[in-house]
Amino acid sequence: MALNGCRALATIGKAATSKDLYLTSRLVVTALQKISSAGTVQNKPFLVHEAVKAISEMAGVAIYAKLAGTNTIDYALDILRQIAIQEVSIPRGGLGGTLDIQMALGPFLNPGEETSIARLQNFAINELMTKDKEAEATVITLVSSTVEELNRHLWRFFADIGSAAAATESFALHFVNESISVIANQMLSLWFALREHEIAGMDSWQMNSFREKLLHELTWIVTAVHWRIYDKLPSPAQTTTVWEFFTILSQIGIRCADIGLEEQAIGVIRQLLSISKKSIEKQPEHGYGPPRIAEHIARIGIIAQKDKRASIFQAAIQALKEFQQTYLEWVKNAESLRERLFIEIRELTRRHAEGDFMLDPNEASFFRKLSRGDAERFLEALEAEMNRQ
């Protein structure tokens, strides 16, 4: 009965949203939230699934209908955030817990789902670039406002869900991380496309305002989410899902550097530094864990050095120097660990030579840029800086 109720509410909600009946839409979303809460309490992930899918579909209708300004999108995202926090706050270990989270929250957190936030953002961005050809000022304003409303505070959306998931080491961390990766890269692609491209139908003031808002939200999502989530992990952390964070962060940092977003690339480096230092407590791995994380800072620095982006390169060098000082204070006289950071960076050369990276697209995005001798040149600069008094 509850499942049929969700489906009926979804139909009503989508119809109300398409006709811009805001109050009716809110009532439907509130009712779906109550059903979801019952599903969480009764450990019925299929019930949560139907409720969040219905809410995501309503958000999708608002995006398709370009209803920015009615707060329909904002309200739907806020309720989805509340539902997710409630769901991940209940510890669920093992394969069963993983499958439950995938079932319950997949409709809006899994980027592969048609109703996911990442897919909805992709649609909105494509609409913006497609409607550009029509040069209709009213349509362009509606589409750009929809993109802005969807992007607004997405960083807080994922930070809140991720922080709650970190406390219980929920598998939802995987979906949060993947969503951030897809969404950040979509925003980077849009920023790159709009850097020199004027959208027909927008005057210069509107264009500059849109770019500023896009860059503002992009900066927050690439520099302010992962470290907040990492802070909430227990010490020591048991989940392996968190290892996915570092490859994705380095990929985003390198992409920021590629398109000239130096402030954002340096922000990613600082975020990786913060996590690397905290990993001494949270992921010690007998002393091997922290250098493996810090090595991802080197990846950004290596590509920055190769592409002659001096400020990013120097930020990476200084971050690794700061990490090494903290790390050496911790390992003290353990000689086998004192060179561990340099060993991890040298390992990049071996992996590149052996092609040990092709299965992971984020890994491949770095190694395809790497040339013979790049890691060694970076190491020389790093060692010279560390030897400087």
DRENVEXTI-216762 format. One record per residue (C-alpha): residue number from 1; x negated, y negated, z. Coordinates in nm, 3 decimals, decimal comma. Layout:
# residues N
+-----+---------+---------+---------+
!   n !      px !      py !      pz !
+-----+---------+---------+---------+
! NUM !       X !       Y !       Z !
...
+-----+---------+---------+---------+
***
This chain:
# residues 389
+-----+---------+---------+---------+
!   n !      px !      py !      pz !
+-----+---------+---------+---------+
!   1 !   0,000 !   0,000 !   0,000 !
!   2 !  -0,282 !  -0,240 !   0,088 !
!   3 !  -0,451 !  -0,175 !  -0,246 !
!   4 !  -0,130 !  -0,246 !  -0,434 !
!   5 !  -0,089 !  -0,559 !  -0,223 !
!   6 !  -0,438 !  -0,679 !  -0,323 !
!   7 !  -0,363 !  -0,624 !  -0,690 !
!   8 !  -0,030 !  -0,803 !  -0,665 !
!   9 !  -0,193 !  -1,094 !  -0,482 !
!  10 !  -0,466 !  -1,104 !  -0,747 !
!  11 !  -0,205 !  -1,141 !  -1,020 !
!  12 !  -0,023 !  -1,415 !  -0,830 !
!  13 !  -0,348 !  -1,590 !  -0,740 !
!  14 !  -0,481 !  -1,594 !  -1,094 !
!  15 !  -0,152 !  -1,726 !  -1,229 !
!  16 !  -0,138 !  -1,997 !  -0,962 !
!  17 !  -0,501 !  -2,094 !  -1,024 !
!  18 !  -0,452 !  -2,118 !  -1,400 !
!  19 !  -0,161 !  -2,357 !  -1,342 !
!  20 !  -0,366 !  -2,562 !  -1,093 !
!  21 !  -0,135 !  -2,475 !  -0,801 !
!  22 !  -0,405 !  -2,536 !  -0,545 !
!  23 !  -0,207 !  -2,474 !  -0,226 !
!  24 !  -0,066 !  -2,148 !  -0,357 !
!  25 !  -0,416 !  -2,037 !  -0,454 !
!  26 !  -0,542 !  -2,112 !  -0,103 !
!  27 !  -0,260 !  -1,913 !   0,056 !
!  28 !  -0,339 !  -1,615 !  -0,167 !
!  29 !  -0,711 !  -1,631 !  -0,087 !
!  30 !  -0,634 !  -1,652 !   0,285 !
!  31 !  -0,408 !  -1,346 !   0,261 !
!  32 !  -0,680 !  -1,155 !   0,075 !
!  33 !  -0,930 !  -1,249 !   0,345 !
!  34 !  -0,703 !  -1,094 !   0,609 !
!  35 !  -0,679 !  -0,772 !   0,410 !
!  36 !  -1,057 !  -0,769 !   0,372 !
!  37 !  -1,103 !  -0,814 !   0,747 !
!  38 !  -0,878 !  -0,515 !   0,808 !
!  39 !  -1,088 !  -0,314 !   0,563 !
!  40 !  -1,408 !  -0,410 !   0,745 !
!  41 !  -1,271 !  -0,323 !   1,089 !
!  42 !  -1,133 !   0,011 !   0,966 !
!  43 !  -1,451 !   0,089 !   0,769 !
!  44 !  -1,265 !   0,103 !   0,439 !
!  45 !  -1,504 !  -0,052 !   0,185 !
!  46 !  -1,266 !   0,019 !  -0,103 !
!  47 !  -1,017 !  -0,221 !   0,058 !
!  48 !  -1,280 !  -0,493 !   0,096 !
!  49 !  -1,375 !  -0,427 !  -0,267 !
!  50 !  -1,024 !  -0,498 !  -0,394 !
!  51 !  -0,992 !  -0,814 !  -0,187 !
!  52 !  -1,324 !  -0,969 !  -0,287 !
!  53 !  -1,275 !  -0,869 !  -0,649 !
!  54 !  -0,940 !  -1,050 !  -0,650 !
!  55 !  -1,095 !  -1,364 !  -0,499 !
!  56 !  -1,383 !  -1,352 !  -0,749 !
!  57 !  -1,135 !  -1,318 !  -1,034 !
!  58 !  -0,951 !  -1,625 !  -0,908 !
!  59 !  -1,279 !  -1,818 !  -0,898 !
!  60 !  -1,342 !  -1,696 !  -1,251 !
!  61 !  -1,005 !  -1,830 !  -1,367 !
!  62 !  -1,088 !  -2,168 !  -1,213 !
!  63 !  -1,418 !  -2,170 !  -1,402 !
!  64 !  -1,258 !  -2,063 !  -1,731 !
!  65 !  -0,990 !  -2,330 !  -1,688 !
!  66 !  -1,253 !  -2,590 !  -1,591 !
!  67 !  -1,075 !  -2,687 !  -1,268 !
!  68 !  -1,367 !  -2,862 !  -1,100 !
!  69 !  -1,260 !  -3,120 !  -0,845 !
!  70 !  -0,970 !  -2,916 !  -0,709 !
!  71 !  -1,203 !  -2,739 !  -0,463 !
!  72 !  -1,067 !  -2,404 !  -0,582 !
!  73 !  -1,416 !  -2,278 !  -0,663 !
!  74 !  -1,562 !  -2,414 !  -0,339 !
!  75 !  -1,288 !  -2,256 !  -0,129 !
!  76 !  -1,318 !  -1,916 !  -0,299 !
!  77 !  -1,696 !  -1,912 !  -0,246 !
!  78 !  -1,660 !  -2,012 !   0,118 !
!  79 !  -1,415 !  -1,728 !   0,186 !
!  80 !  -1,640 !  -1,479 !   0,003 !
!  81 !  -1,928 !  -1,599 !   0,221 !
!  82 !  -1,725 !  -1,541 !   0,538 !
!  83 !  -1,617 !  -1,194 !   0,423 !
!  84 !  -1,974 !  -1,096 !   0,338 !
!  85 !  -2,111 !  -1,216 !   0,672 !
!  86 !  -1,847 !  -1,015 !   0,856 !
!  87 !  -1,922 !  -0,704 !   0,648 !
!  88 !  -2,302 !  -0,710 !   0,678 !
!  89 !  -2,297 !  -0,791 !   1,049 !
!  90 !  -2,189 !  -0,433 !   1,122 !
!  91 !  -2,496 !  -0,202 !   1,120 !
!  92 !  -2,459 !   0,069 !   0,856 !
!  93 !  -2,768 !   0,279 !   0,799 !
!  94 !  -2,857 !   0,552 !   0,555 !
!  95 !  -2,721 !   0,628 !   0,211 !
!  96 !  -2,363 !   0,598 !   0,334 !
!  97 !  -2,423 !   0,243 !   0,450 !
!  98 !  -2,587 !   0,154 !   0,120 !
!  99 !  -2,294 !   0,288 !  -0,082 !
! 100 !  -2,044 !   0,115 !   0,146 !
! 101 !  -2,209 !  -0,224 !   0,094 !
! 102 !  -2,230 !  -0,170 !  -0,281 !
! 103 !  -1,861 !  -0,081 !  -0,291 !
! 104 !  -1,746 !  -0,360 !  -0,060 !
! 105 !  -1,949 !  -0,659 !  -0,181 !
! 106 !  -2,054 !  -0,553 !  -0,530 !
! 107 !  -1,777 !  -0,742 !  -0,713 !
! 108 !  -1,936 !  -1,079 !  -0,632 !
! 109 !  -2,292 !  -1,000 !  -0,515 !
! 110 !  -2,406 !  -0,744 !  -0,772 !
! 111 !  -2,522 !  -0,939 !  -1,083 !
! 112 !  -2,421 !  -0,643 !  -1,299 !
! 113 !  -2,053 !  -0,688 !  -1,211 !
! 114 !  -1,838 !  -0,897 !  -1,443 !
! 115 !  -1,692 !  -1,093 !  -1,151 !
! 116 !  -2,026 !  -1,162 !  -0,978 !
! 117 !  -2,136 !  -1,517 !  -0,895 !
! 118 !  -2,433 !  -1,474 !  -1,129 !
! 119 !  -2,211 !  -1,375 !  -1,423 !
! 120 !  -1,965 !  -1,657 !  -1,353 !
! 121 !  -2,251 !  -1,906 !  -1,349 !
! 122 !  -2,380 !  -1,763 !  -1,676 !
! 123 !  -2,038 !  -1,814 !  -1,834 !
! 124 !  -2,017 !  -2,174 !  -1,710 !
! 125 !  -2,365 !  -2,255 !  -1,846 !
! 126 !  -2,286 !  -2,095 !  -2,181 !
! 127 !  -1,965 !  -2,299 !  -2,197 !
! 128 !  -2,166 !  -2,616 !  -2,142 !
! 129 !  -2,410 !  -2,538 !  -2,420 !
! 130 !  -2,132 !  -2,421 !  -2,656 !
! 131 !  -1,894 !  -2,712 !  -2,594 !
! 132 !  -2,187 !  -2,943 !  -2,665 !
! 133 !  -2,126 !  -2,877 !  -3,034 !
! 134 !  -1,773 !  -3,016 !  -3,007 !
! 135 !  -1,892 !  -3,352 !  -2,875 !
! 136 !  -1,564 !  -3,407 !  -2,690 !
! 137 !  -1,638 !  -3,633 !  -2,395 !
! 138 !  -1,343 !  -3,514 !  -2,184 !
! 139 !  -1,420 !  -3,146 !  -2,237 !
! 140 !  -1,791 !  -3,196 !  -2,171 !
! 141 !  -1,715 !  -3,381 !  -1,846 !
! 142 !  -1,489 !  -3,097 !  -1,727 !
! 143 !  -1,743 !  -2,829 !  -1,816 !
! 144 !  -2,038 !  -3,010 !  -1,658 !
! 145 !  -1,836 !  -3,076 !  -1,342 !
! 146 !  -1,751 !  -2,705 !  -1,324 !
! 147 !  -2,120 !  -2,613 !  -1,346 !
! 148 !  -2,201 !  -2,867 !  -1,074 !
! 149 !  -1,929 !  -2,740 !  -0,840 !
! 150 !  -2,034 !  -2,378 !  -0,887 !
! 151 !  -2,401 !  -2,458 !  -0,827 !
! 152 !  -2,334 !  -2,682 !  -0,528 !
! 153 !  -2,476 !  -2,532 !  -0,209 !
! 154 !  -2,531 !  -2,186 !  -0,364 !
! 155 !  -2,858 !  -2,182 !  -0,173 !
! 156 !  -2,666 !  -2,207 !   0,155 !
! 157 !  -2,421 !  -1,941 !   0,037 !
! 158 !  -2,703 !  -1,688 !  -0,013 !
! 159 !  -2,904 !  -1,804 !   0,287 !
! 160 !  -2,609 !  -1,746 !   0,521 !
! 161 !  -2,523 !  -1,404 !   0,379 !
! 162 !  -2,888 !  -1,300 !   0,362 !
! 163 !  -2,959 !  -1,413 !   0,718 !
! 164 !  -2,667 !  -1,208 !   0,850 !
! 165 !  -2,777 !  -0,910 !   0,641 !
! 166 !  -3,137 !  -0,941 !   0,764 !
! 167 !  -3,032 !  -0,907 !   1,127 !
! 168 !  -2,886 !  -0,561 !   1,056 !
! 169 !  -3,131 !  -0,483 !   0,770 !
! 170 !  -2,830 !  -0,430 !   0,546 !
! 171 !  -2,869 !  -0,314 !   0,187 !
! 172 !  -2,687 !  -0,635 !   0,094 !
! 173 !  -3,035 !  -0,792 !   0,100 !
! 174 !  -3,101 !  -0,621 !  -0,233 !
! 175 !  -2,798 !  -0,782 !  -0,395 !
! 176 !  -2,869 !  -1,122 !  -0,241 !
! 177 !  -3,222 !  -1,112 !  -0,377 !
! 178 !  -3,112 !  -0,996 !  -0,723 !
! 179 !  -2,843 !  -1,265 !  -0,737 !
! 180 !  -3,093 !  -1,536 !  -0,646 !
! 181 !  -3,331 !  -1,408 !  -0,913 !
! 182 !  -3,068 !  -1,415 !  -1,188 !
! 183 !  -2,914 !  -1,746 !  -1,081 !
! 184 !  -3,248 !  -1,924 !  -1,035 !
! 185 !  -3,367 !  -1,810 !  -1,376 !
! 186 !  -3,042 !  -1,922 !  -1,537 !
! 187 !  -3,081 !  -2,264 !  -1,376 !
! 188 !  -3,443 !  -2,281 !  -1,491 !
! 189 !  -3,335 !  -2,197 !  -1,846 !
! 190 !  -3,069 !  -2,468 !  -1,836 !
! 191 !  -3,316 !  -2,722 !  -1,697 !
! 192 !  -3,565 !  -2,638 !  -1,971 !
! 193 !  -3,296 !  -2,669 !  -2,239 !
! 194 !  -3,181 !  -3,006 !  -2,107 !
! 195 !  -3,524 !  -3,153 !  -2,041 !
! 196 !  -3,537 !  -3,315 !  -2,382 !
! 197 !  -3,196 !  -3,224 !  -2,518 !
! 198 !  -2,911 !  -3,472 !  -2,495 !
! 199 !  -2,560 !  -3,331 !  -2,465 !
! 200 !  -2,323 !  -3,489 !  -2,712 !
! 201 !  -2,029 !  -3,644 !  -2,532 !
! 202 !  -2,238 !  -3,752 !  -2,230 !
! 203 !  -2,378 !  -4,101 !  -2,196 !
! 204 !  -2,728 !  -4,150 !  -2,054 !
! 205 !  -2,602 !  -4,214 !  -1,698 !
! 206 !  -2,397 !  -3,892 !  -1,695 !
! 207 !  -2,685 !  -3,697 !  -1,845 !
! 208 !  -2,935 !  -3,821 !  -1,588 !
! 209 !  -2,692 !  -3,757 !  -1,303 !
! 210 !  -2,629 !  -3,401 !  -1,421 !
! 211 !  -3,002 !  -3,329 !  -1,452 !
! 212 !  -3,071 !  -3,471 !  -1,106 !
! 213 !  -2,800 !  -3,258 !  -0,944 !
! 214 !  -2,917 !  -2,947 !  -1,129 !
! 215 !  -3,276 !  -3,001 !  -1,019 !
! 216 !  -3,166 !  -3,069 !  -0,661 !
! 217 !  -2,976 !  -2,740 !  -0,633 !
! 218 !  -3,250 !  -2,552 !  -0,818 !
! 219 !  -3,512 !  -2,682 !  -0,575 !
! 220 !  -3,315 !  -2,563 !  -0,275 !
! 221 !  -3,241 !  -2,217 !  -0,411 !
! 222 !  -3,605 !  -2,144 !  -0,506 !
! 223 !  -3,772 !  -2,294 !  -0,199 !
! 224 !  -3,533 !  -2,271 !   0,096 !
! 225 !  -3,357 !  -1,934 !   0,099 !
! 226 !  -3,599 !  -1,642 !   0,130 !
! 227 !  -3,793 !  -1,772 !   0,430 !
! 228 !  -3,468 !  -1,834 !   0,618 !
! 229 !  -3,362 !  -1,476 !   0,552 !
! 230 !  -3,705 !  -1,341 !   0,647 !
! 231 !  -3,692 !  -1,525 !   0,980 !
! 232 !  -3,387 !  -1,320 !   1,080 !
! 233 !  -3,547 !  -0,979 !   1,021 !
! 234 !  -3,621 !  -0,782 !   1,338 !
! 235 !  -3,981 !  -0,722 !   1,442 !
! 236 !  -4,105 !  -0,493 !   1,307 !
! 237 !  -3,879 !  -0,470 !   1,002 !
! 238 !  -3,788 !  -0,120 !   0,889 !
! 239 !  -3,614 !  -0,196 !   0,560 !
! 240 !  -3,812 !  -0,158 !   0,238 !
! 241 !  -3,568 !  -0,379 !   0,047 !
! 242 !  -3,751 !  -0,690 !   0,166 !
! 243 !  -4,053 !  -0,599 !  -0,049 !
! 244 !  -3,844 !  -0,697 !  -0,352 !
! 245 !  -3,850 !  -1,059 !  -0,230 !
! 246 !  -4,214 !  -1,120 !  -0,306 !
! 247 !  -4,227 !  -1,010 !  -0,668 !
! 248 !  -3,920 !  -1,216 !  -0,748 !
! 249 !  -4,056 !  -1,523 !  -0,568 !
! 250 !  -4,385 !  -1,504 !  -0,757 !
! 251 !  -4,197 !  -1,465 !  -1,087 !
! 252 !  -3,986 !  -1,772 !  -1,011 !
! 253 !  -4,295 !  -1,968 !  -0,905 !
! 254 !  -4,477 !  -1,881 !  -1,227 !
! 255 !  -4,175 !  -1,978 !  -1,435 !
! 256 !  -4,150 !  -2,312 !  -1,254 !
! 257 !  -4,515 !  -2,373 !  -1,334 !
! 258 !  -4,460 !  -2,277 !  -1,699 !
! 259 !  -4,198 !  -2,546 !  -1,752 !
! 260 !  -4,377 !  -2,814 !  -1,553 !
! 261 !  -4,179 !  -2,805 !  -1,228 !
! 262 !  -4,485 !  -2,846 !  -1,008 !
! 263 !  -4,300 !  -2,946 !  -0,690 !
! 264 !  -4,080 !  -2,637 !  -0,713 !
! 265 !  -4,374 !  -2,404 !  -0,788 !
! 266 !  -4,563 !  -2,541 !  -0,487 !
! 267 !  -4,247 !  -2,497 !  -0,279 !
! 268 !  -4,240 !  -2,129 !  -0,372 !
! 269 !  -4,607 !  -2,101 !  -0,271 !
! 270 !  -4,532 !  -2,258 !   0,068 !
! 271 !  -4,242 !  -2,021 !   0,113 !
! 272 !  -4,462 !  -1,719 !   0,039 !
! 273 !  -4,723 !  -1,855 !   0,281 !
! 274 !  -4,464 !  -1,886 !   0,557 !
! 275 !  -4,345 !  -1,530 !   0,497 !
! 276 !  -4,701 !  -1,393 !   0,474 !
! 277 !  -4,796 !  -1,537 !   0,812 !
! 278 !  -4,477 !  -1,413 !   0,976 !
! 279 !  -4,529 !  -1,067 !   0,824 !
! 280 !  -4,821 !  -1,016 !   1,064 !
! 281 !  -4,553 !  -0,960 !   1,326 !
! 282 !  -4,265 !  -0,835 !   1,111 !
! 283 !  -4,444 !  -0,610 !   0,857 !
! 284 !  -4,792 !  -0,534 !   0,991 !
! 285 !  -4,819 !  -0,194 !   0,815 !
! 286 !  -5,135 !  -0,125 !   1,019 !
! 287 !  -5,279 !  -0,451 !   0,887 !
! 288 !  -5,221 !  -0,375 !   0,518 !
! 289 !  -4,880 !  -0,539 !   0,480 !
! 290 !  -4,960 !  -0,912 !   0,512 !
! 291 !  -5,234 !  -0,920 !   0,244 !
! 292 !  -5,005 !  -0,733 !   0,005 !
! 293 !  -4,750 !  -1,010 !   0,049 !
! 294 !  -5,006 !  -1,293 !   0,027 !
! 295 !  -5,134 !  -1,146 !  -0,300 !
! 296 !  -4,817 !  -1,281 !  -0,464 !
! 297 !  -4,940 !  -1,634 !  -0,391 !
! 298 !  -5,251 !  -1,546 !  -0,587 !
! 299 !  -5,038 !  -1,447 !  -0,886 !
! 300 !  -4,898 !  -1,799 !  -0,912 !
! 301 !  -5,246 !  -1,945 !  -0,861 !
! 302 !  -5,404 !  -1,722 !  -1,126 !
! 303 !  -5,157 !  -1,830 !  -1,393 !
! 304 !  -5,180 !  -2,195 !  -1,283 !
! 305 !  -5,560 !  -2,183 !  -1,313 !
! 306 !  -5,532 !  -2,023 !  -1,655 !
! 307 !  -5,283 !  -2,286 !  -1,775 !
! 308 !  -5,483 !  -2,571 !  -1,619 !
! 309 !  -5,213 !  -2,677 !  -1,374 !
! 310 !  -5,450 !  -2,812 !  -1,112 !
! 311 !  -5,207 !  -2,911 !  -0,835 !
! 312 !  -5,037 !  -2,570 !  -0,833 !
! 313 !  -5,373 !  -2,392 !  -0,848 !
! 314 !  -5,504 !  -2,594 !  -0,552 !
! 315 !  -5,184 !  -2,532 !  -0,356 !
! 316 !  -5,230 !  -2,157 !  -0,403 !
! 317 !  -5,597 !  -2,172 !  -0,297 !
! 318 !  -5,518 !  -2,372 !   0,017 !
! 319 !  -5,224 !  -2,146 !   0,105 !
! 320 !  -5,440 !  -1,835 !   0,081 !
! 321 !  -5,713 !  -2,001 !   0,285 !
! 322 !  -5,460 !  -2,083 !   0,556 !
! 323 !  -5,320 !  -1,729 !   0,548 !
! 324 !  -5,666 !  -1,574 !   0,571 !
! 325 !  -5,755 !  -1,782 !   0,876 !
! 326 !  -5,439 !  -1,666 !   1,054 !
! 327 !  -5,490 !  -1,307 !   0,942 !
! 328 !  -5,853 !  -1,290 !   1,058 !
! 329 !  -5,755 !  -1,418 !   1,401 !
! 330 !  -5,516 !  -1,123 !   1,422 !
! 331 !  -5,741 !  -0,844 !   1,289 !
! 332 !  -6,036 !  -0,972 !   1,496 !
! 333 !  -6,324 !  -0,724 !   1,455 !
! 334 !  -6,148 !  -0,469 !   1,234 !
! 335 !  -6,406 !  -0,478 !   0,953 !
! 336 !  -6,200 !  -0,254 !   0,725 !
! 337 !  -5,927 !  -0,521 !   0,709 !
! 338 !  -6,127 !  -0,842 !   0,682 !
! 339 !  -6,167 !  -0,810 !   0,304 !
! 340 !  -5,817 !  -0,675 !   0,247 !
! 341 !  -5,680 !  -0,987 !   0,077 !
! 342 !  -5,961 !  -0,984 !  -0,181 !
! 343 !  -5,910 !  -0,613 !  -0,243 !
! 344 !  -5,540 !  -0,670 !  -0,313 !
! 345 !  -5,618 !  -0,946 !  -0,563 !
! 346 !  -5,881 !  -0,732 !  -0,738 !
! 347 !  -5,622 !  -0,455 !  -0,760 !
! 348 !  -5,429 !  -0,673 !  -1,005 !
! 349 !  -5,704 !  -0,622 !  -1,262 !
! 350 !  -5,682 !  -0,243 !  -1,231 !
! 351 !  -5,304 !  -0,244 !  -1,259 !
! 352 !  -5,323 !  -0,467 !  -1,565 !
! 353 !  -5,575 !  -0,237 !  -1,733 !
! 354 !  -5,367 !   0,074 !  -1,662 !
! 355 !  -5,035 !  -0,083 !  -1,758 !
! 356 !  -4,894 !   0,002 !  -1,416 !
! 357 !  -4,613 !  -0,251 !  -1,429 !
! 358 !  -4,385 !  -0,184 !  -1,724 !
! 359 !  -4,082 !  -0,054 !  -1,531 !
! 360 !  -4,028 !  -0,376 !  -1,333 !
! 361 !  -3,941 !  -0,681 !  -1,548 !
! 362 !  -4,053 !  -0,921 !  -1,274 !
! 363 !  -4,391 !  -0,749 !  -1,250 !
! 364 !  -4,420 !  -0,740 !  -1,627 !
! 365 !  -4,356 !  -1,115 !  -1,655 !
! 366 !  -4,679 !  -1,172 !  -1,459 !
! 367 !  -4,901 !  -0,901 !  -1,603 !
! 368 !  -4,819 !  -0,992 !  -1,963 !
! 369 !  -4,961 !  -1,338 !  -1,894 !
! 370 !  -5,273 !  -1,196 !  -1,733 !
! 371 !  -5,592 !  -1,169 !  -1,939 !
! 372 !  -5,916 !  -0,997 !  -1,863 !
! 373 !  -6,122 !  -1,195 !  -1,614 !
! 374 !  -5,835 !  -1,417 !  -1,490 !
! 375 !  -5,815 !  -1,256 !  -1,145 !
! 376 !  -6,195 !  -1,260 !  -1,107 !
! 377 !  -6,216 !  -1,632 !  -1,188 !
! 378 !  -5,947 !  -1,705 !  -0,933 !
! 379 !  -6,128 !  -1,496 !  -0,671 !
! 380 !  -6,451 !  -1,687 !  -0,731 !
! 381 !  -6,271 !  -2,016 !  -0,668 !
! 382 !  -6,097 !  -1,874 !  -0,360 !
! 383 !  -6,418 !  -1,739 !  -0,208 !
! 384 !  -6,598 !  -2,067 !  -0,276 !
! 385 !  -6,323 !  -2,259 !  -0,096 !
! 386 !  -6,323 !  -2,021 !   0,200 !
! 387 !  -6,700 !  -2,049 !   0,235 !
! 388 !  -6,679 !  -2,427 !   0,242 !
! 389 !  -6,713 !  -2,572 !   0,592 !
+-----+---------+---------+---------+
***
